[in-house]
Amino acid sequence: MGTPLELEPDAPPHTARTGVRPAPSQRVSLPLLLSTLCAALVLSIVCGAGIGASGLSWGEVLRHLWAGLTGGSITRGEVPAYTIVWELRFPRAVLSAVVGAGLSAIGVAVQAMVRNALADPFVLGISSGAAVGANAVLLFGAFGALGLWALSTAAFLSALLAMTLVYAIARTADGLTPLRLVLTGTAMYYGFSAVTTFMVFTAERGEAARSAMMWLLGSLGGAGWASVPIAAAAVLAGLTHLTVSARRLNALAMGDETAAALGVDAGRLRKELFLVCAAVTGAVVAVSGAIGFVGLMVPHAARMLVGADHRRLLAVAPLAGAVLLIWVDILSRVVLAPVELPVGVLTAVIGVPCFVLLMRRRSYAFGGA
């Protein structure tokens, strides 16, 4: 048979057997693309720290960023501007990058796990589960003793509960199958969404209901340095696991029978991916709310640039997702300033036409013609 897992999902010999259309050949140089994305990411973070309602010059922004990064000193008169740049905008830009990278990486993994081109990080019902816990805090003051950590803790714990329910319901004697995962996740999504809607509807405080709706539509308005470490650690751990498993993902994307022929236990890998996707999604949603479309659109765009090999996808998609979400967050702050739009609204407004154009640009199929 040869060395297992060397075969990539776009290999022509397996087209007839699996029904998977070969991915487009790599059109761009991967090192050049990665270098460009890394440069764009750094520039985007700086822009995220510099663009806002307050009229700070770019010289001030760069000086305050440098002071924060190097531990430099500032004058007493510079404290307000420093606080805006270093304590408000910069951590928000960093968190936007972390969330965008996490959603994009998990989107790649979920689409391989369930072999469904319409799958995204929220197809497992984890995000709607997290929303129940978050709304309990925003609307009824649950976990109030935890202070600033109440929202993230409640959202993450309810996401874990949702993960447990989905796993328990979807699991059979044959393991986790793609169809049962999708159907169970979709059913739980609607169930948790109904609970969330009921909670918002019965809330007595109008401002609390508005905050809950902002969170449900995705918002990075509450970002701070305290939100970054846990989300970054979860995304980094998940991305590391997925990168190590890239060859196995290549096999899984071609179907369980092909994966087994290549020495991959599809059932065991699907369990691993389910846990990783649920944990990362829960951690990301806990700090940003339910931001949709990033995990659906970015993986497809990355495939059109670098092909279907998950070793390339998992290098490109997180960087692209990070850059995208930073600029979407910037737009959410400036389009109707001083009013802030939910990030999820803009990702849908931008994502829907972009996704349609990507699909119509060339014949493209994932998981079947």
C-alpha positions, 0 to 999 in steps of 0.5 A: 500500500505504501506509506499511509497518509501520503495521499492527498484529498485531491489525488485523481485516482480516488475521484471515481471511488469517493465522488470528490472532485479534485481541488484546484491546483495551487495557484499562489506561492504558499510562502509568499501568501503566508508572508503577505498574510503575516504582514497584513495581520501586523498592519491590521492590528496596528490599524485596529489600535489606531482607528476609532472615534477619538482623534489620535494621530498615528504618531501618538498611536505608534508611540503608545503602542511602543510604550506598552510593548516595551514598558516605556514611560509616558507623561501624565497628560498622555495617560488618557490617550495611552489608555484608549490605545493600549487598554481598549483598542489594542486588546480588542484588535488582538482578540479579534485576530484570535477569534477570527483565527479560531473560527476559521481553523475550526471551520476547516476541521468541522467541514472535514469532520462532517464532510459538509460544505455548509458546515461551520463552527456553530453546526454542532450547537455549541454556540447556541448552548453558550448563549444560554449561559451568557444570557443568564448572566446578562439578563438575570445576574447569574454568576454575579460573584465572579465579577468580570469573569461571570459572562465568560465562565457561564458561556463556556460552562454552558457550551461544555454542557451543550457539547456533552448533550450533543455527544451523548445524543449523537453517539451510537454503537457505531461511533459518531457519524457525520449525518448524526452529528449534523442532525443532532447539532442542528436540533440542539441549535434550535432548542437552545435558541428557543430557550435564549429567545424565551429568556430575552422575551421575559427579561424585565430590563430593556438595556439588559435585553439589548446587551443580550441581543448584541452578544447573540449577534457577536460583539467585541465591545467588551474586549480587554486584556483579561479576555485574551489569554484564555481564548488565545490558549484555547485557539493555539492548542486547538490549532496545534492539534489540528496541524499535527492531524492534518494528514489524517484530516486529508484522509477523513475528507475523502470518506471513512472507507478511504480513511480506513484504507489509509490506516486512519480510524475515522471514528476515533479521529471524529471524536478527537475533532469533536472535542477540539472543535467544541472546546475552541468554539466554546472558548471563542464564543464566550469572549466574542458572542456568536459571530457567524459566517467567518468559519464558513467563508474563510475555509472555502476561500482558502481552498480556492487559493491553496487547494484542499490539502489541510497542511496548507489550509490550516496555515492560511485559513487562520491568518486570513480569518484573523485579518478579516475579523479585525477589519470587520470589527473596525467597520463595526465601530466606524460605520455608524459611529458613535453607535457600534454595530454587532460584528455578526451583522457585518460578517453576514452582510460582507460574507453572503455576497462574497461567498456567492461570488466565490461559488460562482467563480469556478465549479467547486465541490467539497464532499461530492459533486 
